Amino acid sequence: MHQHSHGYAEPSDLQRARQVGRLAPEEFAAWQSFQEVVDRGNGSVPRKYRELVAIAVALTTQCSYCLDVHTAQARRHGVTAEELAEVVFVAGAVRAGGALAHGLQAMKLYDGHSATSSRS
């Protein structure tokens, strides 16, 4: 059985991106191009806010690598600890809202199954 060196997700794991790039070069190149456009500094949305959005998404998708990369970039682009803390709660509230929205759909499906069950 293979043992992990420290944990499941480690910052050094990002070095494997080169391996993925070699194994799927066209896809990796397309992803890199997309990433470069998104990371540009001359868009309508300033880089600081792009990084806050990226952090919020990383929090909701629970991507530890994304959190590592984007918190470093956010700090470089002037994001304060207070702004980061607020984004944590914005992302949490949106994720909770998503659970509620899906809960509403679950209630609708439940009612639909009840109607279907009574016809059997």
C-alpha positions in Angstrom: 0.0 0.0 0.0 1.4 3.4 -1.0 1.8 5.9 1.9 1.3 9.6 1.5 4.1 11.8 2.6 2.2 14.2 4.7 -1.4 14.6 3.7 -3.8 14.3 0.8 -3.4 17.9 -0.5 0.0 19.5 -0.3 1.3 22.7 -2.0 4.0 20.6 -3.6 1.4 18.6 -5.4 1.0 21.6 -7.8 4.3 20.6 -9.3 2.4 17.7 -10.9 0.8 20.2 -13.3 3.9 19.8 -15.5 3.2 16.1 -15.7 -0.5 16.7 -16.6 0.7 19.2 -19.2 3.0 16.6 -20.8 0.3 13.9 -20.8 -2.5 16.2 -22.3 -0.6 19.0 -24.0 -3.4 20.5 -26.1 -5.9 20.5 -23.3 -3.3 22.0 -20.9 -2.4 24.7 -23.4 -6.0 25.7 -23.8 -6.4 25.8 -20.0 -3.3 27.9 -19.6 -4.5 30.4 -22.2 -7.9 30.6 -20.5 -6.1 31.1 -17.1 -3.9 33.9 -18.6 -6.9 35.8 -19.9 -8.7 35.5 -16.6 -5.6 36.5 -14.6 -4.9 39.6 -16.8 -4.6 42.9 -14.9 -6.2 45.1 -17.5 -9.8 43.9 -17.4 -12.8 45.8 -16.3 -12.7 43.9 -13.0 -9.5 44.9 -11.1 -7.1 42.1 -10.2 -7.8 42.5 -6.5 -11.5 41.7 -7.0 -10.7 38.9 -9.4 -8.7 37.3 -6.7 -11.5 37.7 -4.1 -13.9 36.1 -6.6 -11.5 33.3 -7.1 -11.2 32.8 -3.4 -14.9 32.7 -2.9 -15.2 30.1 -5.7 -12.3 28.1 -4.2 -14.1 28.1 -0.8 -17.3 26.8 -2.3 -15.6 24.2 -4.5 -13.2 23.4 -1.6 -10.1 23.5 -3.7 -7.2 23.8 -1.3 -4.7 24.4 -4.2 -6.8 27.3 -5.5 -7.0 28.7 -2.0 -3.2 28.6 -1.7 -2.6 30.2 -5.1 -5.3 32.9 -4.9 -4.7 33.9 -1.3 -1.1 34.6 -2.2 -2.2 36.6 -5.3 -4.8 38.4 -3.3 -2.3 39.5 -0.7 0.1 40.7 -3.5 -2.8 42.7 -5.0 -3.7 44.5 -1.8 -6.5 42.3 -0.3 -6.7 42.9 3.4 -7.3 40.2 6.1 -10.6 41.9 6.8 -11.7 41.7 3.2 -10.7 38.0 3.1 -12.6 37.3 6.3 -15.8 38.9 4.8 -15.4 36.9 1.6 -15.3 33.7 3.7 -18.8 34.5 5.0 -20.1 35.7 1.7 -19.1 32.4 0.1 -20.5 30.4 3.1 -23.8 32.2 2.8 -24.0 31.7 -1.0 -23.3 28.0 -0.5 -26.0 27.7 2.2 -28.3 29.5 -0.2 -27.5 26.9 -2.8 -28.4 24.2 -0.4 -31.7 25.9 0.3 -32.4 26.3 -3.4 -31.8 22.7 -4.0 -33.9 21.9 -0.9 -36.8 23.7 -2.6 -36.3 21.4 -5.7 -36.1 18.4 -3.4 -39.5 19.4 -1.9 -41.0 19.7 -5.4 -39.6 16.3 -6.4 -40.9 14.8 -3.2 -44.4 16.1 -3.9 -44.1 14.8 -7.4 -43.1 11.3 -6.2 -46.1 11.4 -3.8 -48.4 12.0 -6.7 -46.7 9.3 -8.8 -46.9 6.8 -5.8 -50.6 7.3 -5.3 -51.2 6.4 -9.0 -49.5 3.0 -8.7 
